[in-house]
Amino acid sequence: MSEEEGRTYKALLCERLGDPQEQLGRPHSALRVARLPAPPLTHPNSVRIRVAAAALNFADALQLQGQYQEKPKLPFVPGSECSGTVVEVGRDVRTLKVGDKVCAVTQGGAFGEEAVARENLVVKLPPNCDVEAAAGLPVAYGTAYLALRDRADLRPGQTILVLGAAGGVGLAAVQLAKCMGARVIAVARGFNKMQALREAGVDEVIDMQHHKPEQLKGLLRHSAPQGVDVVFDPVGGALLSESLKCVRWGARILIIGFASGSIPKLPANILLVKNLAVHGIYWGSYQQHNPRVFRKSLEEVARLFGSGEVAVSVSHRFSLEQAPEAFSIMLNRQVIGKILLLPQPRSML
Ligand SMILES: NC(=O)c1ccc[n+]([C@@H]2O[C@H](COP(=O)([O-])OP(=O)(O)OC[C@H]3O[C@@H](n4cnc5c(N)ncnc54)[C@H](OP(=O)(O)O)[C@@H]3O)[C@@H](O)[C@H]2O)c1
């Protein structure tokens, strides 16, 4: 047996679908911490990363419960993004070398001490940036960048309404929209989120804690009397339906996700009368259908991160063993920005 074949690493393992908030190893738990054989390089174009941090996504929680569009074969190590140091490169890798600090999209497997990713899904981080926080960059910022730049064509001076604005992808959209010169109206719930959004530089905050979705139009009466140019929606449900009453002629609606658990039906008459463009955005699918645009979104967000124009707001940090707590915070709407899982002591990095 070679040294590589005998080596093991620690990771979160999903052997059966279940509740990711349930304590590890309990009957209804989806997860346990396991020692597994080190993941092989899957392709001559792949690299092995020693993981500094992996970031949680809402999609991970859905996937562990069998409710996500991508359903990996059991057992699997979940996790779709991480940051860390390249420790091995495949023979055809040209742009990365051992020792590079990177963040990456992993197509599963990020919640462990090591992860393997294809070269085209890995970006080198600029020097002196926060490698740990960069774990939360690819999915949220890549999605928001592609949606705002390539689909909505957001312009300086235009007004954007961001729903679920303090969540991972929402806060990314807020920061990127400000970078693009837009006026940002942020919708979220609760005092702490309002404060974080003001600190992120939004122009108006709307706290829905004590309001019904039907009140959204009234709440926007003064801040956007003519209606908004773009709606960015990771929430779905009644809030999206109500936001259609708050847009101006020719607005763009960006459908990002359904964190509320409810998929609304959009009234075609309003789309027609207001000449609205509705964009469904599935960032991950660009890997296959438009890899150039996908790659550009990754490189651009890494550049903006390196120059300090965007900063990943880290809501909480947990060990792999604390994953149920991490998922509970996310599913109970307590996240501001991104939650990180740190698979190994910092002294090892
Ligand atoms: N299309 C894509 O390519 C893509 C990429 C990334 C994410 N997404 C999707 O976008 C959505 C948000 O992802 P995320 O990572 O930003 O999640 P997140 O950090 O948990 O944020 C979700 C936000 O939605 C709001 N929300 C409303 N109802 C909720 C409920 N019942 N449960 C939980 N949150 C609720 C919460 O804000 P308030 O409490 O302030 O209302 C929360 O801040 C998910 O559906 C995800 O799958 C899609």
The ligand as a Gaussian input file, in Angstrom:
#p B3LYP/6-31G(d) Opt

LIG

0 1
 N      -29.432000      30.384000      -7.642000
 C      -28.230000      30.173000      -7.199000
 O      -27.302000      29.906000      -7.942000
 C      -28.035000      30.288000      -5.717000
 C      -26.780000      30.533000      -5.152000
 C      -26.686000      30.713000      -3.766000
 C      -27.829000      30.601000      -2.972000
 N      -29.018000      30.316000      -3.579000
 C      -30.268000      30.193000      -2.787000
 O      -30.533000      31.422000      -2.158000
 C      -31.252000      31.168000      -0.957000
 C      -30.546000      31.865000       0.190000
 O      -29.274000      31.276000       0.380000
 P      -28.268000      31.857000       1.473000
 O      -27.067000      30.985000       1.425000
 O      -28.131000      33.311000       1.311000
 O      -29.097000      31.532000       2.822000
 P      -29.100000      32.317000       4.218000
 O      -27.745000      32.893000       4.461000
 O      -29.664000      31.401000       5.196000
 O      -30.108000      33.541000       3.962000
 C      -31.465000      33.330000       3.667000
 C      -32.265000      34.537000       4.103000
 O      -33.622000      34.285000       3.725000
 C      -34.505000      34.821000       4.695000
 N      -35.589000      33.857000       4.987000
 C      -36.892000      34.074000       4.775000
 N      -37.632000      33.019000       5.138000
 C      -36.779000      32.112000       5.620000
 C      -36.941000      30.811000       6.171000
 N      -38.148000      30.246000       6.291000
 N      -35.839000      30.140000       6.561000
 C      -34.623000      30.674000       6.440000
 N      -34.394000      31.926000       5.903000
 C      -35.470000      32.631000       5.511000
 C      -33.691000      35.130000       5.952000
 O      -33.739000      36.529000       6.129000
 P      -34.702000      37.240000       7.203000
 O      -34.751000      36.380000       8.421000
 O      -33.979000      38.534000       7.430000
 O      -36.006000      37.371000       6.510000
 C      -32.254000      34.736000       5.600000
 O      -31.329000      35.765000       5.937000
 C      -31.345000      29.655000      -0.806000
 O      -32.583000      29.216000      -1.299000
 C      -30.212000      29.172000      -1.692000
 O      -30.420000      27.851000      -2.149000
 C      -29.143000      30.160000      -4.903000

